[in-house]
Structure formats: structure tokens, C-alpha cells
Amino acid sequence: MGHRRLPPHQMRASDAERDRTVDHLTVAFVEGRLDLEEYDRRVGLALSSVLVGELWSLTTDLPRPEGSRPEPGPASDPRREHGSAAGDLAPTVPVREWGDEWRWWAGVAAVLTAVWAVVSLTAGELVPYWPLVPLGVWGAVLVAATIWPGEDGPR
């Protein structure tokens, strides 16, 4: 029995697809392609999206980040269609793209540290280093993806 694929405007979105869309929007925001208000609006829509087509509509006017994988289409991954055991052993994310994740982390760390420094200078004293929380969580996720690679992590 052949599988009939639904068009994106009828296919339900996964959490991973929502996360990739938010990552794409974050890249666009950091590059200055979106202002804070538009970024917040689109992220809210991405997190509440139910269908893949809704996610695609949030990023169609933005270039894909350099080195990123193409957006999955209706016939995207032949390994999943055929259930190939050999295909399951192949890396799911190129090492270069995984390294890009760490570069993004470092870039955001620099920006957040600069904001913290400005706040400290303005306050006239060192305020607690609050960037440690988001950077620590993000870094822990990246380290965990290295140690325990999953479907979306490097192998």
C-alpha cells in the first residue's frame, strides 16, 4: 500500500520543525533582517503553528542561513520511507553545521556579555552575570547532543 503524502498546508508540524523555524528566525534577527517586534511576533506564531505550511510562511521572505539544510519537503527523506537500517547509521547533521551551532553560541555569548557589561557600567557596580543562565542551558544542550546524538544531532 503506497503512502500518499499530504501537501504542507495540511501536514502537521513536529516540535523539531518548530524549533528549526525559530532557529531560522533567530538567525534573521541577529543578522538584522527582522526587528524585535517582528521577530517576537513570528516566533510566537511558529511556536503555536500546527501545520508545516504555517511554519514555511514565516520564513519564505528570509534567506536560508549559510550551510543550513534545505527545508524538508513532502518527499524529503528517502531513508524514512524505506526504513533503511544502513541509512540510520549515517550522520544526520554535517559536522560543519554542528560547528555553526557552536559559533552561534559564541556570537550570542559575546552579545549578551556586552549587554551585561553595559548594564554593569550603567549601574556603577558589577551586576550578577545573568547571561550564564541562557548560555549555560544552550551550551548544555549542545554538549548533550555531542555525547548522546539523536535524530537531529551530530554523530
C-alpha positions in Angstrom: 0.0 0.0 0.0 1.6 3.3 -1.1 1.7 6.3 1.1 0.0 9.4 -0.1 1.8 12.5 1.1 -0.2 15.5 2.2 0.6 19.0 1.0 2.4 21.1 3.5 -0.7 23.2 4.2 -2.4 20.0 5.5 0.6 18.2 7.2 1.0 18.6 11.0 4.3 20.2 12.2 6.6 18.5 14.6 8.4 20.1 17.6 11.7 19.7 15.7 10.3 21.6 12.7 9.0 24.4 15.0 12.5 24.6 16.6 14.2 24.8 13.3 11.9 27.6 12.3 12.6 29.5 15.5 16.3 29.0 14.9 15.9 30.3 11.3 14.1 33.4 12.7 16.8 33.9 15.3 19.5 33.9 12.6 17.5 36.5 10.7 17.0 38.6 13.8 20.7 38.5 14.6 21.6 39.5 11.0 19.3 42.5 11.3 16.7 41.2 8.8 13.9 41.4 11.4 13.3 43.9 14.1 12.5 42.8 17.7 8.7 43.3 17.3 8.6 41.3 14.0 10.9 38.6 15.5 8.7 38.2 18.6 5.5 38.0 16.5 6.9 35.4 14.2 8.4 33.3 17.0 5.0 33.3 18.7 3.4 32.2 15.5 6.0 29.5 15.0 5.6 28.0 18.4 1.8 27.9 18.0 1.8 26.6 14.5 0.1 23.3 13.8 0.8 22.8 10.1 4.1 22.7 8.2 2.8 25.2 5.7 2.2 27.8 8.6 5.9 27.4 9.5 7.1 27.8 5.9 5.1 31.0 5.5 7.1 32.5 8.4 10.4 32.2 6.7 9.7 32.4 3.0 10.8 36.0 2.8 14.1 35.2 4.5 17.2 33.7 3.0 18.3 30.3 4.5 21.2 30.6 6.8 24.5 29.6 5.1 25.3 26.0 5.5 21.8 25.0 6.6 19.9 22.1 5.3 17.1 22.7 2.9 13.7 22.9 4.3 12.1 19.4 4.3 9.6 19.0 1.6 6.8 16.4 1.3 9.2 13.9 -0.2 12.3 14.8 1.9 13.9 11.8 3.5 14.0 8.5 1.5 15.6 6.7 4.4 12.5 7.1 6.4 10.3 6.0 3.6 12.1 2.7 3.2 13.2 2.2 6.8 16.8 1.5 5.7 18.9 0.3 8.6 22.1 1.5 6.8 20.6 4.9 6.4 20.0 5.2 10.1 23.7 4.9 10.7 24.6 7.9 8.5 25.2 11.3 10.2 22.0 13.4 10.3 23.8 16.7 10.6 27.1 17.6 8.9 29.9 18.4 11.3 30.3 21.8 9.7 26.7 22.6 10.5 27.1 21.4 14.1 30.2 23.7 14.3 28.0 26.5 13.2 25.8 25.9 16.2 28.8 26.5 18.5 29.7 29.6 16.5 26.2 30.9 17.0 26.5 30.2 20.7 29.8 32.1 20.9 28.3 35.0 19.0 25.3 35.2 21.2 27.6 34.9 24.3 29.6 37.9 23.1 26.4 40.0 22.6 24.9 39.0 25.9 28.2 39.7 27.7 28.4 43.1 26.1 24.8 43.9 27.3 25.7 42.7 30.8 28.8 44.9 30.7 26.9 48.0 29.7 24.3 47.3 32.4 27.1 46.9 34.9 28.7 50.1 33.8 25.4 52.0 33.9 24.6 50.6 37.4 28.1 51.6 38.6 28.7 48.1 40.0 29.0 44.6 38.7 25.6 43.0 38.5 25.2 39.2 38.6 26.3 37.6 35.4 22.8 36.8 34.1 23.9 35.6 30.6 25.2 32.5 32.4 21.7 31.1 32.6 20.7 31.1 28.9 24.2 30.4 27.7 24.6 27.5 30.2 21.3 25.9 29.1 22.2 26.3 25.4 25.7 25.0 26.0 24.5 22.0 28.0 22.1 21.1 25.1 25.0 21.3 22.6 27.2 19.2 24.8 24.4 16.7 25.3 23.9 16.5 21.6 27.6 15.7 21.2 27.6 13.0 23.8 24.2 11.5 23.1 23.4 12.2 19.5 19.9 11.9 18.5 18.0 12.2 15.3 18.8 15.9 14.9 22.4 15.9 16.4 25.9 15.1 15.0 27.1 11.5 15.2 
